[in-house]
Amino acid sequence: MGSQDALFQPFQLGDITLANRMVMAPLTRSRAEKGNVPGPLTVEYYAQRASIGLIIAEATQVSATAQGYPSTPGLHTPEQVAGWRKVTDAVHAKGGKIFVQLWHTGRMSHTAYQPGEQAPVAPSAIAAKAKTFVPGQGMVDTSVPRALETAEIAGIVKDFATAARNAIDAGFDGVEIHGAHGYLLDAFLRDGSNKRTDIYGGSIENRARFLLEVMAAVTAEIGANKVGIRLSPVSPVNDSSESKPQPLFEYVVRELEKLHPVYIHVVEGHTGGPRDNAPFDYEALHKLYSGVWMVNNGYTKDMAQEAITSGKGDLVSFGRLTISNPDLPRRLQENAPLNELFTDTGLYGGTGAHGYTDYPALAA
């Protein structure tokens, strides 16, 4: 296989065949409608992008308490499941494949998003040096969270498993567990945010316990061949910090190998920023896993082709390029010009098509 063709070849992911080795990374757009239900524009948005090998739909709440941003969708009510079914049907009608990312924002939330305006939950009662958007207030500091009680954690594990079952009922081909970017599972992993003294704190094994319990529950619920996970070993976004990321993430991946999810999705470096922000041996991590390895962060066509042909990765995920280029695989294969992001509209929120479904595709 020539390096010029590798990215565009079909690929077997568990029980499904992807049209190419390109993946649409999960991208929050804050476009859900009343009840955090995906609407008609979301159906159109994902259907437009069905030519990419795999779509990973935006981070989606596993429960009402998991929300941290405005108008982000959920998968915990019948209305949300029905809304997502329209999305998956439209993507499948175009020949595409689609997973959904399941998340709990943890301390990246605000009391405004919590039932009864309670404090968000976290491994420890440490506020993140981060902000969120609250309608009517604008950008505000995330709220001081409360530490989860040990006995409460099993309930959140169950929330993830239930949301995974709901995802399959909604027609998704699988799910990706959000274990990155300072959200709840990642915050438990890291010694900067986890100061617990119970079985979920202290040692690497204890800090990894929650994430691994979620993965075990979700794979038991829907099958490991339908479950991926995203990790961001050295990304500092959302006030993430860890003193010894290499041994931590090597332990996590060794344990994931036993569960064998269908892929591991690794953000290399600072999410959306420099890839060399902190020392980390990604190849050592990759060697610990025998399954599909997906790489992410700032990949160009040439970088992606090199990653595939060298064996550095099996799949490459693209973020913002997929927002502005609904036909990204064709554009890269034909070396066609790429659309730039519109400068007169934001990435988050909005109600109309502009900046969401009106990026042009190449003429047929």
LUMRORO-401862 format. One line per field, with one value per residue (C-alpha): x, y, z; residue number from 1. Coordinates in nm, 4 decimals. Layout:
N
c1 (X, ...)
c2 (Y, ...)
c3 (Z, ...)
seq (NUM, ...)
//
This chain:
364
c1 (0.0000, 0.1432, 0.1651, -0.0507, -0.3373, -0.3164, -0.5462, -0.8243, -0.8365, -1.1234, -1.0619, -1.2268, -1.3237, -1.4792, -1.7865, -1.8088, -1.6155, -1.5077, -1.4817, -1.1450, -0.9101, -1.0235, -1.2339, -1.4361, -1.3299, -1.6033, -1.6715, -1.8988, -2.1184, -2.3833, -2.6667, -2.9089, -3.2704, -3.5131, -3.4528, -3.0969, -3.2389, -3.0605, -3.2706, -3.3121, -2.9981, -2.7919, -2.9329, -2.8231, -2.4823, -2.3786, -2.5331, -2.3254, -2.0096, -2.0988, -1.8201, -1.5587, -1.4704, -1.6151, -1.8019, -1.7644, -2.0594, -2.0105, -1.9736, -2.3134, -2.4311, -2.4919, -2.7234, -2.8790, -2.5946, -2.3290, -2.3921, -2.1486, -2.2192, -2.5274, -2.7274, -2.5147, -2.7101, -2.7867, -2.8627, -3.0626, -3.4225, -3.6529, -3.6737, -3.2947, -3.2742, -3.5417, -3.3588, -3.0332, -3.2111, -3.2888, -2.9185, -2.7955, -3.0588, -2.9501, -2.5800, -2.6437, -2.8620, -2.5543, -2.3399, -2.1626, -2.0716, -2.1222, -2.0223, -2.1148, -1.8880, -2.0314, -1.9229, -1.9685, -1.8233, -1.7545, -1.6012, -1.6139, -1.9713, -2.1674, -2.4527, -2.6725, -2.6589, -2.7174, -3.0593, -3.1639, -2.8539, -2.6479, -2.2681, -2.1165, -1.9388, -1.5667, -1.3036, -1.2192, -1.3674, -1.1157, -1.2444, -1.0981, -0.9234, -1.1575, -1.4703, -1.7994, -2.0794, -2.4062, -2.6873, -2.7616, -2.4294, -2.1734, -1.8400, -1.8171, -1.5839, -1.6787, -1.8417, -1.6644, -1.7513, -1.8202, -1.6287, -1.8291, -1.9053, -1.7500, -2.0964, -2.2127, -1.9568, -2.1333, -2.4355, -2.2324, -2.0767, -2.4319, -2.5218, -2.2474, -2.3647, -2.7279, -2.6296, -2.4298, -2.7358, -2.9417, -2.6841, -2.7237, -3.1027, -3.0602, -2.8821, -2.5204, -2.2588, -2.0770, -1.9673, -1.6515, -1.6000, -1.4633, -1.1623, -0.9812, -0.9617, -1.0192, -1.3757, -1.4910, -1.3094, -0.9874, -1.0052, -1.0080, -0.6961, -0.4825, -0.3072, -0.3665, -0.7422, -0.7731, -0.6768, -0.8995, -0.8000, -1.0472, -1.0093, -1.0435, -0.7481, -0.3784, -0.2032, -0.2178, -0.4224, -0.6775, -0.7013, -0.7579, -1.0245, -1.3277, -1.2381, -1.1715, -1.4987, -1.6829, -1.5085, -1.5814, -1.9489, -1.9939, -1.8156, -2.0252, -2.3418, -2.2921, -1.9784, -1.6151, -1.6284, -1.8600, -1.6636, -1.3707, -1.2076, -1.0352, -0.7317, -0.5226, -0.2056, -0.0389, -0.3057, -0.3412, -0.6868, -0.9495, -0.6866, -0.5626, -0.2359, -0.0513, 0.2982, 0.3829, 0.1772, 0.3915, 0.3462, -0.0162, -0.1206, 0.0922, -0.0979, -0.4320, -0.3516, -0.2223, -0.5525, -0.7527, -0.5730, -0.7468, -1.0879, -0.9859, -1.2120, -1.2397, -1.0036, -0.8006, -0.8086, -0.5075, -0.4764, -0.1072, 0.0177, -0.1924, -0.5417, -0.5764, -0.2266, 0.1385, 0.2047, 0.5319, 0.4089, 0.5318, 0.7567, 0.5655, 0.6487, 0.3385, 0.5076, 0.5691, 0.1970, 0.0998, 0.3127, 0.1027, -0.2147, -0.2884, -0.6074, -0.6877, -0.4897, -0.6401, -0.4245, -0.5327, -0.4236, -0.3319, -0.2834, -0.2375, -0.2845, 0.0889, 0.1174, -0.1833, -0.0486, 0.2863, 0.1177, -0.0776, 0.2081, 0.4570, 0.2183, 0.2113, -0.1671, -0.4432, -0.6912, -0.6454, -0.9083, -0.9550, -1.1349, -1.1943, -1.1149, -1.4317, -1.6396, -1.5424, -1.5080, -1.8055, -1.6390, -1.2915, -1.1939, -1.2599, -1.0783, -0.7694, -0.7710, -0.8031, -0.5691, -0.8529, -0.8438, -0.9758, -1.2433, -1.1382, -1.3585, -1.5944, -1.4759, -1.8183, -1.9645, -1.8442, -1.7933, -2.0389, -2.4104, -2.6349, -2.9723, -2.9454, -2.7451, -2.4598, -2.1342, -2.2985, -2.4521, -2.3605, -1.9940, -1.9723, -1.8860, -1.7117, -1.9349, -2.0344)
c2 (0.0000, 0.3347, 0.6065, 0.8294, 0.5817, 0.4538, 0.7110, 0.6423, 0.2627, 0.0811, -0.0353, -0.2968, -0.1630, -0.4385, -0.5534, -0.2515, -0.1590, 0.2042, 0.3579, 0.5133, 0.5621, 0.9161, 0.9963, 1.3029, 1.3820, 1.4625, 1.8355, 2.0228, 2.2678, 2.3586, 2.3242, 2.0943, 2.2061, 2.2073, 1.9167, 1.8830, 1.6971, 1.7028, 1.8880, 1.8862, 2.0931, 1.8401, 1.5641, 1.7571, 1.8451, 1.4865, 1.3510, 1.6032, 1.4464, 1.0804, 1.0257, 1.0220, 0.6726, 0.7207, 1.0073, 1.0374, 1.2538, 1.5325, 1.4733, 1.3766, 1.3725, 1.0419, 1.2058, 1.5375, 1.6034, 1.5423, 1.8684, 2.1591, 2.3736, 2.5176, 2.3210, 2.0066, 1.6903, 1.4004, 1.0308, 0.9818, 1.0618, 0.8972, 1.2267, 1.2455, 0.8858, 0.9589, 1.2726, 1.0863, 0.8085, 1.0621, 1.1505, 0.7916, 0.7003, 0.9939, 0.9046, 0.5390, 0.6325, 0.8050, 0.4964, 0.6390, 0.4981, 0.6852, 0.6470, 0.8921, 1.0215, 0.9784, 1.2238, 1.3510, 1.7007, 1.6700, 1.9858, 2.1579, 2.2527, 2.5245, 2.5169, 2.6676, 2.3304, 2.1105, 1.9899, 2.2083, 2.4230, 2.1818, 2.1813, 1.9787, 1.6573, 1.5810, 1.3537, 1.6275, 1.9637, 2.1596, 2.4237, 2.4098, 2.7190, 2.7191, 2.8863, 2.7857, 2.9812, 3.0401, 3.2060, 3.5478, 3.5593, 3.4996, 3.3342, 3.2500, 3.0508, 2.6879, 2.6234, 2.4793, 2.1085, 1.8654, 1.5410, 1.2356, 0.9984, 0.6561, 0.4986, 0.7335, 0.6233, 0.2994, 0.5035, 0.7056, 0.3860, 0.2643, 0.5959, 0.5358, 0.1801, 0.2935, 0.5747, 0.3243, 0.1019, 0.4076, 0.4892, 0.1475, 0.1848, 0.5202, 0.3448, 0.4341, 0.1850, 0.2263, 0.4684, 0.6470, 0.7028, 1.0511, 0.9839, 1.3047, 1.6819, 1.7201, 1.5891, 1.3551, 1.0336, 1.2160, 1.4271, 1.1059, 0.9860, 1.2898, 1.3768, 1.7473, 1.7060, 1.3825, 1.4157, 1.1324, 0.8922, 0.6109, 0.3321, 0.5894, 0.8050, 0.7909, 0.5261, 0.5077, 0.1893, 0.3636, 0.6762, 0.4662, 0.2529, 0.4683, 0.4923, 0.1191, 0.0382, 0.2501, 0.0727, -0.2693, -0.1828, -0.0344, -0.3193, -0.5688, -0.3804, -0.3439, -0.5456, -0.4366, -0.4302, -0.1286, 0.0687, 0.3083, 0.5484, 0.8841, 0.9803, 1.3000, 1.2132, 1.5555, 1.8021, 2.0790, 2.1889, 2.2418, 2.2738, 1.9152, 1.8307, 1.5112, 1.4815, 1.1460, 1.0987, 0.8244, 0.5584, 0.6615, 0.6193, 0.3092, 0.1501, 0.2619, 0.1191, -0.2100, -0.2465, -0.1446, -0.4178, -0.6707, -0.5245, -0.4757, -0.1909, -0.1554, 0.1433, 0.3810, 0.7432, 0.9454, 1.3243, 1.3972, 1.7076, 2.0127, 1.9744, 2.2191, 2.3474, 2.2421, 1.8720, 1.8953, 2.0838, 1.8125, 1.5068, 1.1848, 0.8572, 0.7770, 0.4849, 0.3167, 0.3578, 0.2209, -0.0912, -0.1845, -0.2158, -0.4757, -0.3173, -0.0231, 0.2935, 0.6278, 0.9428, 1.3062, 1.6687, 1.8939, 1.6226, 1.7336, 1.5028, 1.4324, 1.3690, 1.1394, 0.9372, 0.9008, 0.7859, 0.5168, 0.3873, 0.3833, 0.1994, 0.4867, 0.4833, 0.2823, 0.5696, 0.9481, 1.1831, 1.5383, 1.8117, 2.1595, 2.0591, 1.8483, 2.1454, 2.3595, 2.0765, 1.8395, 1.6477, 1.6347, 1.2871, 1.3909, 1.7222, 1.5540, 1.2747, 1.5227, 1.7811, 2.0315, 2.3596, 2.3434, 2.5759, 2.8012, 2.8409, 3.1337, 3.4354, 3.5899, 3.3123, 3.1102, 2.7373, 2.7110, 2.7835, 2.9538, 2.8626, 2.8856, 2.7145, 2.9639, 2.8193, 2.4807, 2.3340, 2.5985, 2.5143, 2.4303, 2.0909, 2.0465, 2.0334, 1.6834)
c3 (0.0000, -0.0996, 0.1603, -0.0590, -0.0367, 0.3207, 0.4788, 0.2315, 0.2578, 0.4323, 0.7878, 1.0071, 1.3502, 1.5550, 1.3661, 1.1346, 0.8230, 0.7941, 0.4472, 0.5338, 0.8283, 0.9020, 1.2078, 1.3050, 1.6610, 1.9155, 1.9005, 2.1400, 1.9488, 2.2113, 1.9634, 2.1439, 2.1661, 2.4608, 2.6955, 2.5563, 2.2567, 1.9179, 1.6612, 1.2815, 1.2179, 1.4152, 1.1960, 0.8876, 1.0353, 1.0988, 0.7786, 0.5811, 0.7307, 0.6747, 0.4184, 0.6935, 0.8131, 1.1606, 1.3229, 1.6991, 1.7940, 2.0449, 2.4181, 2.5544, 2.9160, 3.0911, 3.3459, 3.4413, 3.6872, 3.4219, 3.2331, 3.2481, 2.9423, 2.7713, 2.5139, 2.5222, 2.4415, 2.6711, 2.6434, 2.9608, 2.8586, 2.6027, 2.4119, 2.3809, 2.2598, 1.9984, 1.8862, 1.8429, 1.6500, 1.3780, 1.3630, 1.3394, 1.0813, 0.8630, 0.8918, 0.8164, 0.5176, 0.3740, 0.4361, 0.7400, 1.0804, 1.4067, 1.7717, 2.0486, 2.3230, 2.6723, 2.9405, 3.2883, 3.3210, 3.6941, 3.8345, 3.4934, 3.5754, 3.7520, 3.9974, 3.7225, 3.5408, 3.8449, 3.9573, 4.2464, 4.1872, 4.3932, 4.3796, 4.0951, 4.1915, 4.1703, 4.3242, 4.5751, 4.6717, 4.4637, 4.2241, 3.8744, 3.7440, 3.4466, 3.3171, 3.1644, 2.9972, 3.1798, 2.9806, 3.1248, 3.3092, 3.0334, 3.1072, 3.4750, 3.6987, 3.7414, 4.0784, 4.3799, 4.3643, 4.6426, 4.6768, 4.5766, 4.8609, 4.8079, 4.8003, 4.5230, 4.2664, 4.1770, 4.0731, 3.8244, 3.6884, 3.6308, 3.4612, 3.2040, 3.1387, 3.1041, 2.8664, 2.6603, 2.6314, 2.5364, 2.2682, 2.1093, 2.1323, 1.9531, 1.6665, 1.7379, 1.6213, 1.9513, 2.2231, 2.3284, 2.7011, 2.7714, 2.9928, 2.8994, 2.9447, 3.3164, 3.3172, 3.5924, 3.4999, 3.4091, 3.7262, 3.9310, 3.7480, 3.8264, 4.1496, 4.0850, 4.1265, 4.3265, 4.6939, 4.8189, 5.0950, 5.0126, 4.7546, 4.4733, 4.5805, 4.6583, 4.4513, 4.0717, 4.1035, 4.3240, 4.1113, 3.7988, 3.9642, 3.8707, 3.5021, 3.4824, 3.6622, 3.4057, 3.1196, 3.2685, 3.3164, 2.9699, 2.7910, 2.9884, 2.8912, 2.5145, 2.4259, 2.4113, 2.0300, 2.0578, 2.3190, 2.2757, 2.5193, 2.4864, 2.6949, 2.7071, 2.9023, 2.9162, 2.8038, 3.0644, 2.9512, 3.2184, 3.4904, 3.4461, 3.6168, 3.7013, 3.8479, 3.6854, 3.3697, 3.2138, 3.4831, 3.5362, 3.1752, 3.1227, 3.4112, 3.2653, 2.9216, 3.0650, 3.2491, 2.9416, 2.7478, 2.9751, 2.8852, 2.5213, 2.4092, 2.0334, 2.0308, 2.2442, 2.1261, 2.2407, 2.2347, 2.1848, 2.3652, 2.4538, 2.3085, 2.0203, 2.0942, 2.0895, 2.0550, 2.2512, 2.5596, 2.7967, 2.7630, 2.7059, 2.5313, 2.3287, 2.1555, 2.4917, 2.5619, 2.2221, 2.2719, 2.5751, 2.3691, 2.1026, 1.9708, 1.7457, 1.8255, 1.7251, 1.7269, 1.7499, 1.7738, 1.4864, 1.2263, 0.8659, 0.5694, 0.5489, 0.9222, 0.9114, 0.6200, 0.7934, 1.1148, 0.9289, 0.7142, 1.0024, 1.2304, 1.4792, 1.4566, 1.2947, 1.2722, 1.2775, 1.4150, 1.2913, 1.4825, 1.3492, 0.9907, 0.9983, 1.1115, 0.8134, 0.5598, 0.5581, 0.2738, 0.4303, 0.2980, -0.0626, -0.0210, 0.1219, -0.1363, -0.4253, -0.2661, -0.2958, -0.1015, 0.2533, 0.3862, 0.6714, 0.9778, 0.9427, 1.1394, 1.1934, 1.4063, 1.7033, 1.7358, 2.0242, 2.0308, 1.7820, 1.6396, 1.2622, 0.9917, 0.9771, 1.0998, 1.1452, 0.8319, 0.5712, 0.5123, 0.1421, -0.0032, -0.3368, -0.6412, -0.7480)
seq (1, 2, 3, 4, 5, 6, 7, 8, 9, 10, 11, 12, 13, 14, 15, 16, 17, 18, 19, 20, 21, 22, 23, 24, 25, 26, 27, 28, 29, 30, 31, 32, 33, 34, 35, 36, 37, 38, 39, 40, 41, 42, 43, 44, 45, 46, 47, 48, 49, 50, 51, 52, 53, 54, 55, 56, 57, 58, 59, 60, 61, 62, 63, 64, 65, 66, 67, 68, 69, 70, 71, 72, 73, 74, 75, 76, 77, 78, 79, 80, 81, 82, 83, 84, 85, 86, 87, 88, 89, 90, 91, 92, 93, 94, 95, 96, 97, 98, 99, 100, 101, 102, 103, 104, 105, 106, 107, 108, 109, 110, 111, 112, 113, 114, 115, 116, 117, 118, 119, 120, 121, 122, 123, 124, 125, 126, 127, 128, 129, 130, 131, 132, 133, 134, 135, 136, 137, 138, 139, 140, 141, 142, 143, 144, 145, 146, 147, 148, 149, 150, 151, 152, 153, 154, 155, 156, 157, 158, 159, 160, 161, 162, 163, 164, 165, 166, 167, 168, 169, 170, 171, 172, 173, 174, 175, 176, 177, 178, 179, 180, 181, 182, 183, 184, 185, 186, 187, 188, 189, 190, 191, 192, 193, 194, 195, 196, 197, 198, 199, 200, 201, 202, 203, 204, 205, 206, 207, 208, 209, 210, 211, 212, 213, 214, 215, 216, 217, 218, 219, 220, 221, 222, 223, 224, 225, 226, 227, 228, 229, 230, 231, 232, 233, 234, 235, 236, 237, 238, 239, 240, 241, 242, 243, 244, 245, 246, 247, 248, 249, 250, 251, 252, 253, 254, 255, 256, 257, 258, 259, 260, 261, 262, 263, 264, 265, 266, 267, 268, 269, 270, 271, 272, 273, 274, 275, 276, 277, 278, 279, 280, 281, 282, 283, 284, 285, 286, 287, 288, 289, 290, 291, 292, 293, 294, 295, 296, 297, 298, 299, 300, 301, 302, 303, 304, 305, 306, 307, 308, 309, 310, 311, 312, 313, 314, 315, 316, 317, 318, 319, 320, 321, 322, 323, 324, 325, 326, 327, 328, 329, 330, 331, 332, 333, 334, 335, 336, 337, 338, 339, 340, 341, 342, 343, 344, 345, 346, 347, 348, 349, 350, 351, 352, 353, 354, 355, 356, 357, 358, 359, 360, 361, 362, 363, 364)
//
